[in-house]
Amino acid sequence: MLFRKALSGVLIASALGSSSAATLDPNDKAALGAAAHQATANLVGLYNAEEKAGLTAEGSFDQSKFSWFASGIVWGQVLSNSLVFGDKSQDATASKAIGVATFGIGDLLGGPMRSFSEKYRGKWNDDLGWWAFAMMTAVDAYGKDAQIAGGAKFLDAATLTFNQMHEQYDMTCGGGIYWSRNREAEKDADYKSTISNTQFVQLGARLAVATGNQTFLDLASQTYNWLKTSGLVTADWKVVDGVHTTTCGVVNPRAWGYNAGVMLGAAAYMYKATQQQSYLDDAKNILNVAVASFTQNNVVYEPGCPYGQCGRETPMGKPQLIKGMAQLYTVSNDPAVKAQIQTVIDTTLASAVKNCDADWWCSSEWTGTMAPTKEAYDQAGTAELLVAAAMVHGATPPAGTTAGGLGSAAPTSSGPAGSSGSSGSTAASPKVNSASASNAGILGTFIGALMGGLVGW
Ligand SMILES: *[C@@H]1O[C@H](CO)[C@@H](O)[C@H](O)[C@H]1NC(C)=O
């Protein structure tokens, strides 16, 4: 649930010492690989330190500072480094975190604690979708039988997530998947968000490519068509935010870059699964409107949110537009589309890199000048941007980074929830009300994982 429930952003602007800034020629494959590796290693290093301090839970960075869904995005980016240019150095950490997030049973909703996850732990359909993308990237990098550390197969977990999302499809407003999984929620229970639907299409197309199973494609295609007929992808190719089912036909016109980005990726994978040119034609139209809406002088930005002022999660948005563009680049057969995407990615990268230091600590600000920090929200976006650049230019993994893997597939001795690293966490008191606390009691073995973290929204 990007942005809607976000805390207000904190502005950390200051002059950047020019002597320590990073430099990068994206055509230098060794330099690009080294930069993507180091930016990602810094990011995962933050997770490792938080895990040591007992601040991680549910496979996520410290949730008092970093939302659970955003960690799903990070693990997807980490595994993309592996898939795109063979840097496997952080894959075992990603695999272990996904093992924790899926409770050692390959289920993001935690099996018997499903209803609790949906109602009290903020597991909305779009939150699940980001994690499922990470699982599919592991499948693409390691194959269909690849196992999550400590648990099930990545492919089975992604399939289960797809099916769980599809349970939330109904014919109100002609189709579509709800945003929240809780139809009794006080707020937005009736909202069909664009993001949960674009994710579902992309996930289905990726599963179809990986397995050849037509069911995935049929369901993805049904939802793809609904995105257009519902008006969430407008007649003039804007990708808007969603629709309340109490007012079908009256869409929420707010446009975010990540909605367009995941739609671009969805169209790219639909093309990959079907070879139908119409998906690339749609994508070209969506790309043109997105570039007009979300770039300034070819640098991707979030209109109306200068310096990330639309909440703490805002920095996770624009990298997803970049990622969708890179996904389209890899399947496009149109030189003009490819050139347009390369221009945006290269220009954005050149601007963003000015806010990174020589050790590849970066800032979430890509347009103006802002000092880097050692915070995950500042690091994650530029790490994603670097791997997107590697999708366009190619990159060489630094020496010693290609030998890693997904880590041990053997179950951990402490049981399904035991590897969460959350025991003894005193970082934040969990926001559970009495109803949820009593549910948790019933749910026995999962309590450690539940109480370890904080869902701030
Ligand atoms: C294809 O996927 C669907 C949805 O997960 C599943 O129900 C079906 O059994 C699969 N078919 C085959 C042949 O594997």
The ligand as a Tripos MOL2 file, in Angstrom:
@<TRIPOS>MOLECULE
LIG
   14    14     1     0     0
SMALL
NO_CHARGES

@<TRIPOS>ATOM
      1 C1         -1.7510  -24.3060  -14.1350 C.3       1 LIG1
      2 O1         -1.8620  -23.3330  -13.1020 O.3       1 LIG1
      3 C2         -3.0840  -23.3470  -12.4030 C.3       1 LIG1
      4 C3         -3.0950  -22.1570  -11.4710 C.3       1 LIG1
      5 O2         -2.1030  -22.2450  -10.4930 O.3       1 LIG1
      6 C4         -3.2570  -24.6880  -11.6920 C.3       1 LIG1
      7 O3         -4.5010  -24.7150  -11.0430 O.3       1 LIG1
      8 C5         -3.1570  -25.8190  -12.7150 C.3       1 LIG1
      9 O4         -3.1720  -27.0660  -12.0460 O.3       1 LIG1
     10 C6         -1.8670  -25.7040  -13.5470 C.3       1 LIG1
     11 N1         -1.8900  -26.6760  -14.6020 N.am      1 LIG1
     12 C7         -0.8800  -27.5110  -14.8380 C.2       1 LIG1
     13 C8         -1.0290  -28.4290  -16.0180 C.3       1 LIG1
     14 O5          0.1170  -27.5500  -14.1490 O.2       1 LIG1
@<TRIPOS>BOND
     1     1     2 1
     2     1    10 1
     3     2     3 1
     4     3     4 1
     5     3     6 1
     6     4     5 1
     7     6     7 1
     8     6     8 1
     9     8     9 1
    10     8    10 1
    11    10    11 1
    12    11    12 1
    13    12    13 1
    14    12    14 2
@<TRIPOS>SUBSTRUCTURE
     1 LIG1         1 GROUP 0 **** ****
